[in-house]
Amino acid sequence: MKSIKTWRLLKRNSFSDGVKFGVKMKQLQFMAIMCTVMLFVVYRTTYYQYKQTEMEAKFSPFDISKESRFSSGRLKSLPRGIVQARSDLELRPLWSTSSSRKKFGVYSNRNLLAIPAGIKQKDNVDAIVRKFLPENFTVILFHYDGDVNAWRGLDWSNKAIHIAAQNQTKWWFAKRFLHPDVVSNYDYIFLWDEDLGVENFDPRRYLEIVKSEGFEISQPALDPNSTEIHHKFTIRARTKKFHRRVYDLRGSVKCTNISEGPPCTGFVEGMAPVFSRSAWYCAWHLIQNDLVHGWGMDMKLGYCAQGDRTKNVGIIDSEYVVHQGIQTLGGQPPTRKSLQSTKREELAKRHGPAPVDLRAEIRRQSTMELQIFKKRWNEAIEQDKSWVDPFPRKQRRKKERRQDH
């Protein structure tokens, strides 16, 4: 009888232990599920914060210097919240209306078009600007001939910003008036020449391609019928939407699928470059303050591509322009007839300086600046021992070629 009671007691205890074990197992499973969910939430939150920081660093690279400004001590007398380290080129009304009061701190234009403009190219510049204004571009004209009033008759003139300085180049203007802190609110900066035909160009479609392909530096392709083309890389490929490299086995430099830099890939020409905000921050610092013609800089722009220049620099073929190659800065070169006429007049008067070919002088100055730029680049590399070339293979091949010769 006693054994039966003991058996029943053991059975009851076993059942109770089984129930408790089952409950514990369910609790463990629940805790495992909760831990998994919490880990997933933490992972997603951390990943989101990382991506957010990455995006902020990419699209607001100038905020990095904010802390350094405060730490320098020059702004310690101001409360941080009142400091605005950046500016923009937006026109502001002298007085506010009910609608404009809602727009404080809101920027309607997200891209910038900057063009050097002489009055002789008024019609061409007008055609360019009319392409961009409907796409919410801020427009700034650099008047190198000093003539601003002659543009007042255009209906968009009051919406544009006009800066005048006699006989100055696009790069001179850009260095002084397009500081990264001033243009940091713009996603893309179009720094174009005035002699571009835009009949086959649409800025909205252009930017759609640029954004989808991740181009930090780009330019529209040049129509093969353009008056002035310097590099095959920038010529339009009719069957493509865009291209990142060119293939050419002719000439001293062979462009193949393993080419890593100019003139085969990774650069744009100076007549129609387009920069992302981050790329412009770098390019602005590359512009030499005293070398106003910018020769040689185009071959180094790939260093500002925010990574691999063979991927982040591209030519847009579907949206192309015609480079007319009109030389207006400094005036047109004198013709032989005008030179002979002037010479006769000077001989008759027997005094005064000989006639000067201004275009020839400008080309001579540009060539000299190219040599200075190359020298400065090489000297900078020698002096900066901590600098590591992001494209070392190309440099190594150059050294090997020099050794072979």
C-alpha positions as CSV (number, residue, x, y, z in Angstrom):
1,M,0.0,0.0,0.0
2,K,2.8,2.3,0.9
3,S,4.6,1.6,-2.4
4,I,1.5,2.6,-4.3
5,K,1.3,5.9,-2.5
6,T,5.0,6.5,-3.2
7,W,4.5,5.7,-6.8
8,R,1.6,8.2,-7.0
9,L,3.6,10.8,-5.3
10,L,6.5,10.3,-7.6
11,K,4.2,10.5,-10.6
12,R,2.6,13.7,-9.3
13,N,6.0,15.2,-8.8
14,S,7.2,14.2,-12.2
15,F,4.1,15.7,-13.8
16,S,4.7,18.9,-11.8
17,D,8.3,19.0,-12.9
18,G,7.3,18.4,-16.5
19,V,4.9,21.3,-16.4
20,K,7.5,23.5,-14.8
21,F,10.1,22.5,-17.4
22,G,7.6,23.2,-20.2
23,V,6.9,26.6,-18.8
24,K,10.6,27.3,-18.4
25,M,11.2,26.3,-22.0
26,K,8.4,28.5,-23.3
27,Q,9.9,31.4,-21.2
28,L,13.3,30.7,-22.7
29,Q,11.9,30.7,-26.2
30,F,10.0,33.9,-25.5
31,M,13.2,35.5,-24.1
32,A,15.2,34.3,-27.2
33,I,12.6,35.8,-29.5
34,M,12.6,39.1,-27.5
35,C,16.4,39.2,-27.6
36,T,16.4,38.6,-31.3
37,V,13.9,41.4,-31.8
38,M,15.8,43.8,-29.6
39,L,19.1,43.0,-31.4
40,F,17.4,43.6,-34.7
41,V,16.0,46.9,-33.5
42,V,19.4,48.0,-32.2
43,Y,21.1,46.9,-35.5
44,R,18.6,48.8,-37.6
45,T,18.9,51.9,-35.4
46,T,22.6,51.8,-35.5
47,Y,22.7,51.2,-39.2
48,Y,20.2,54.1,-39.8
49,Q,22.4,56.4,-37.6
50,Y,25.5,55.4,-39.5
51,K,23.8,56.0,-42.9
52,Q,22.5,59.3,-41.7
53,T,25.9,60.4,-40.5
54,E,27.4,59.2,-43.8
55,M,24.8,61.2,-45.8
56,E,25.4,64.3,-43.7
57,A,29.1,64.0,-44.2
58,K,28.7,63.7,-47.9
59,F,26.1,66.5,-48.5
60,S,27.3,68.8,-45.7
61,P,31.1,68.5,-45.7
62,F,31.4,72.1,-44.5
63,D,29.8,71.4,-41.1
64,I,33.0,69.6,-40.1
65,S,34.8,72.9,-39.7
66,K,32.1,74.3,-37.4
67,E,33.7,72.8,-34.3
68,S,37.2,74.0,-35.3
69,R,35.8,77.5,-35.7
70,F,34.6,77.5,-32.1
71,S,37.7,75.8,-30.8
72,S,39.9,78.5,-32.4
73,G,38.5,81.0,-30.0
74,R,37.5,83.6,-32.5
75,L,33.7,82.9,-32.0
76,K,33.7,82.2,-28.3
77,S,32.0,85.6,-27.7
78,L,28.9,84.4,-29.6
79,P,26.4,81.8,-28.5
80,R,26.6,78.8,-30.8
81,G,23.0,78.8,-31.8
82,I,23.3,82.3,-33.5
83,V,26.3,81.4,-35.6
84,Q,25.7,80.8,-39.3
85,A,28.9,79.6,-41.0
86,R,27.4,79.4,-44.5
87,S,25.7,81.7,-46.9
88,D,24.0,81.3,-50.3
89,L,23.2,83.2,-53.5
90,E,19.4,83.5,-53.0
91,L,17.9,86.9,-53.7
92,R,15.9,88.2,-50.7
93,P,13.1,90.8,-50.8
94,L,13.5,94.1,-49.0
95,W,10.2,93.6,-47.3
96,S,8.2,90.4,-46.6
97,T,4.7,89.5,-47.7
98,S,2.5,86.9,-46.0
99,S,3.7,84.2,-48.4
100,S,7.4,85.1,-48.1
101,R,7.3,85.0,-44.3
102,K,6.7,81.3,-44.5
103,K,9.9,80.8,-46.6
104,F,12.5,81.9,-44.0
105,G,15.2,79.3,-44.1
106,V,13.7,77.5,-47.0
107,Y,15.7,77.3,-50.3
108,S,13.7,76.8,-53.4
109,N,16.7,76.5,-55.8
110,R,18.8,73.4,-55.2
111,N,21.3,73.9,-58.1
112,L,23.5,76.7,-59.4
113,L,24.4,77.8,-62.9
114,A,27.4,80.2,-63.2
115,I,28.5,81.6,-66.5
116,P,31.1,84.2,-67.6
117,A,29.1,86.5,-69.9
118,G,30.1,89.1,-72.4
119,I,27.5,91.2,-74.2
120,K,28.6,89.8,-77.6
121,Q,27.3,86.4,-76.5
122,K,24.0,87.8,-75.1
123,D,21.8,85.6,-77.3
124,N,23.6,82.4,-76.6
125,V,23.7,83.0,-72.8
126,D,20.0,83.9,-73.0
127,A,19.3,80.5,-74.6
128,I,21.3,78.7,-71.9
129,V,19.6,80.4,-69.0
130,R,16.1,79.8,-70.4
131,K,16.9,76.1,-70.3
132,F,17.9,76.2,-66.6
133,L,15.4,78.6,-65.0
134,P,12.3,76.3,-65.3
135,E,14.3,73.7,-63.3
136,N,14.7,76.0,-60.3
137,F,18.3,76.9,-60.8
138,T,20.0,80.0,-59.2
139,V,21.8,81.8,-62.1
140,I,24.9,84.0,-61.6
141,L,26.5,85.9,-64.5
142,F,30.1,86.9,-64.4
143,H,30.4,90.0,-66.6
144,Y,34.0,90.0,-67.8
145,D,33.4,93.0,-70.0
146,G,31.9,95.1,-67.2
147,D,28.6,95.6,-69.1
148,V,25.6,94.8,-66.9
149,N,23.0,97.3,-68.0
150,A,22.7,95.8,-71.5
151,W,21.2,92.6,-69.9
152,R,18.3,94.4,-68.2
153,G,16.0,94.0,-71.1
154,L,15.8,90.2,-70.6
155,D,12.8,89.1,-68.6
156,W,14.9,86.9,-66.3
157,S,17.7,89.4,-65.7
158,N,16.3,90.6,-62.3
159,K,16.2,87.0,-61.1
160,A,19.9,86.5,-61.8
161,I,22.9,87.7,-59.9
162,H,25.3,89.9,-61.8
163,I,28.9,90.4,-60.9
164,A,31.2,92.6,-63.0
165,A,35.0,92.7,-63.2
166,Q,36.8,93.8,-66.3
167,N,38.8,91.2,-68.3
168,Q,38.6,88.4,-65.6
169,T,38.3,84.7,-66.3
170,K,35.7,82.2,-65.2
171,W,38.2,80.7,-62.7
172,W,39.0,84.1,-61.2
173,F,35.3,84.7,-60.6
174,A,34.7,81.2,-59.2
175,K,37.6,81.4,-56.7
176,R,36.4,84.7,-55.3
177,F,32.6,84.4,-55.5
178,L,31.8,80.6,-55.3
179,H,33.4,79.8,-52.0
180,P,32.2,76.4,-50.7
181,D,30.5,78.0,-47.7
182,V,28.5,80.2,-50.0
183,V,27.3,77.5,-52.4
184,S,26.9,74.7,-49.9
185,N,23.1,74.8,-50.2
186,Y,23.3,73.7,-53.8
187,D,23.4,70.1,-54.7
188,Y,25.2,70.7,-58.1
189,I,27.2,73.6,-59.5
190,F,27.3,74.1,-63.3
191,L,30.4,76.2,-64.1
192,W,29.9,76.7,-67.8
193,D,31.4,78.8,-70.6
194,E,29.2,81.1,-72.6
195,D,29.8,79.6,-76.0
196,L,27.8,76.3,-75.6
197,G,24.8,75.4,-77.8
198,V,22.1,73.8,-75.7
199,E,19.5,72.8,-78.3
200,N,20.0,69.1,-77.3
201,F,20.4,69.6,-73.6
202,D,17.9,69.2,-70.8
203,P,19.2,69.9,-67.3
204,R,16.5,67.9,-65.5
205,R,17.2,64.7,-67.5
206,Y,20.9,65.4,-67.2
207,L,20.8,65.5,-63.4
208,E,18.6,62.3,-63.3
209,I,21.4,60.4,-65.0
210,V,24.1,62.0,-62.8
211,K,22.3,61.1,-59.6
212,S,21.4,57.6,-60.7
213,E,25.1,56.8,-61.7
214,G,26.6,58.6,-58.7
215,F,28.8,61.0,-60.8
216,E,30.5,63.5,-58.5
217,I,32.0,65.3,-61.5
218,S,30.6,65.3,-65.0
219,Q,30.0,67.2,-68.2
220,P,27.6,67.0,-71.1
221,A,29.2,65.3,-74.1
222,L,30.4,67.5,-77.0
223,D,28.7,67.2,-80.4
224,P,31.2,65.8,-82.9
225,N,30.5,68.8,-85.1
226,S,31.7,71.2,-82.4
227,T,34.2,73.9,-83.5
228,E,36.6,73.1,-80.7
229,I,37.3,69.7,-79.2
230,H,40.5,68.9,-77.4
231,H,40.0,65.3,-76.2
232,K,38.2,62.3,-77.6
233,F,37.0,61.4,-74.2
234,T,34.5,64.2,-74.2
235,I,33.0,63.5,-77.7
236,R,29.5,62.2,-77.7
237,A,29.0,58.5,-78.1
238,R,25.7,58.4,-80.1
239,T,24.6,54.9,-78.9
240,K,25.2,55.5,-75.2
241,K,23.4,57.4,-72.4
242,F,26.8,58.1,-70.7
243,H,30.3,56.8,-70.7
244,R,33.2,56.7,-68.1
245,R,36.1,55.9,-70.5
246,V,37.1,56.0,-74.1
247,Y,39.0,53.4,-76.1
248,D,41.6,54.6,-78.5
249,L,44.8,52.8,-79.6
250,R,46.1,55.6,-81.8
251,G,48.6,58.3,-80.6
252,S,51.2,58.2,-77.9
253,V,48.8,57.4,-75.1
254,K,46.8,54.2,-75.7
255,C,43.3,54.2,-74.0
256,T,42.2,50.6,-73.1
257,N,40.0,49.0,-70.5
258,I,42.8,49.1,-68.0
259,S,43.5,52.9,-68.4
260,E,43.2,54.6,-65.0
261,G,43.3,58.3,-65.7
262,P,43.4,61.2,-68.2
263,P,43.1,61.4,-71.1
264,C,41.2,58.1,-71.2
265,T,39.0,58.4,-68.1
266,G,38.5,60.3,-64.9
267,F,38.5,63.9,-66.0
268,V,36.4,66.6,-67.7
269,E,37.3,69.6,-69.7
270,G,37.1,73.2,-68.5
271,M,34.3,74.5,-70.7
272,A,31.3,72.7,-69.1
273,P,32.1,71.0,-65.8
274,V,29.4,70.0,-63.3
275,F,30.3,69.4,-59.7
276,S,28.5,67.8,-56.8
277,R,28.6,69.8,-53.5
278,S,31.4,67.6,-52.1
279,A,33.4,67.6,-55.3
280,W,33.2,71.4,-55.6
281,Y,34.5,71.8,-52.0
282,C,37.6,70.0,-53.2
283,A,37.8,71.6,-56.6
284,W,37.6,75.2,-55.2
285,H,40.7,74.5,-53.1
286,L,42.4,73.1,-56.2
287,I,41.9,76.4,-58.1
288,Q,45.0,78.5,-57.8
289,N,44.3,82.1,-56.8
290,D,46.8,83.7,-59.1
291,L,46.6,81.2,-62.1
292,V,43.4,82.6,-63.6
293,H,43.2,80.6,-66.9
294,G,42.9,77.2,-65.1
295,W,45.1,75.3,-67.6
296,G,46.2,71.9,-66.3
297,M,43.6,71.8,-63.6
298,D,41.2,69.7,-65.7
299,M,43.6,66.8,-65.6
300,K,43.6,66.9,-61.8
301,L,39.9,67.2,-61.2
302,G,39.7,63.4,-60.8
303,Y,41.4,63.8,-57.4
304,C,38.2,65.6,-56.3
305,A,35.8,62.8,-57.4
306,Q,35.3,61.6,-53.8
307,G,36.7,58.2,-54.6
308,D,37.5,56.2,-57.7
309,R,37.7,58.7,-60.6
310,T,37.1,56.0,-63.2
311,K,33.6,55.5,-61.6
312,N,32.7,58.9,-60.2
313,V,33.5,61.0,-63.3
314,G,31.4,60.7,-66.4
315,I,30.4,62.2,-69.7
316,I,26.6,62.3,-70.4
317,D,26.0,61.4,-74.0
318,S,22.2,61.7,-74.2
319,E,22.3,65.3,-73.1
320,Y,25.0,67.0,-75.2
321,V,26.1,70.5,-76.2
322,V,27.9,72.1,-79.1
323,H,31.1,73.8,-78.2
324,Q,31.3,76.8,-80.5
325,G,34.9,77.7,-79.5
326,I,34.3,81.5,-79.7
327,Q,37.2,83.5,-78.2
328,T,35.8,86.7,-76.7
329,L,37.9,87.4,-73.6
330,G,40.6,89.9,-74.6
331,G,38.9,90.5,-78.0
332,Q,39.1,88.8,-81.3
333,P,42.6,88.4,-82.8
334,P,43.4,91.1,-85.3
335,T,43.2,90.2,-89.0
336,R,46.1,90.6,-91.4
337,K,44.3,93.4,-93.1
338,S,43.8,95.3,-89.8
339,L,47.4,94.7,-88.8
340,Q,48.7,96.1,-92.1
341,S,46.4,99.1,-91.8
342,T,47.5,99.8,-88.3
343,K,51.1,99.4,-89.3
344,R,50.8,102.0,-92.0
345,E,49.2,104.4,-89.7
346,E,51.9,103.9,-87.1
347,L,54.6,104.3,-89.6
348,A,53.0,107.5,-90.8
349,K,52.8,108.9,-87.3
350,R,56.2,107.5,-86.4
351,H,55.3,107.0,-82.8
352,G,53.2,104.7,-80.5
353,P,53.5,101.0,-79.6
354,A,53.3,98.3,-82.2
355,P,49.9,96.5,-82.5
356,V,49.4,93.7,-80.0
357,D,47.6,90.4,-80.7
358,L,45.7,90.0,-77.5
359,R,44.6,86.4,-78.1
360,A,48.2,85.4,-78.7
361,E,49.2,87.1,-75.5
362,I,46.4,85.3,-73.6
363,R,47.5,81.9,-75.0
364,R,51.1,82.7,-74.0
365,Q,50.0,83.5,-70.5
366,S,47.9,80.4,-70.3
367,T,50.8,78.2,-71.4
368,M,53.0,79.8,-68.8
369,E,50.4,79.2,-66.1
370,L,50.2,75.5,-67.1
371,Q,53.9,75.1,-66.5
372,I,53.6,76.8,-63.1
373,F,50.6,74.7,-62.1
374,K,52.5,71.5,-63.0
375,K,55.5,72.6,-61.0
376,R,53.4,73.5,-58.0
377,W,51.7,70.1,-58.1
378,N,55.0,68.2,-58.2
379,E,56.4,70.4,-55.4
380,A,53.4,69.9,-53.2
381,I,53.8,66.1,-53.6
382,E,57.4,66.3,-52.6
383,Q,56.7,68.5,-49.6
384,D,53.7,66.7,-48.2
385,K,55.3,63.5,-46.9
386,S,52.0,62.3,-45.4
387,W,50.1,62.5,-48.7
388,V,49.3,59.2,-50.3
389,D,48.4,59.2,-54.0
390,P,44.9,57.6,-54.4
391,F,45.9,56.5,-57.9
392,P,49.4,55.1,-57.3
393,R,49.5,52.6,-60.2
394,K,49.4,55.4,-62.8
395,Q,52.2,57.2,-61.0
396,R,54.3,54.0,-60.9
397,R,53.9,53.4,-64.6
398,K,55.1,57.0,-65.3
399,K,58.2,56.4,-63.2
400,E,58.9,53.1,-65.0
401,R,58.6,54.8,-68.4
402,R,61.1,57.5,-67.3
403,Q,63.5,54.9,-66.1
404,D,63.2,53.0,-69.5
405,H,64.1,56.2,-71.3
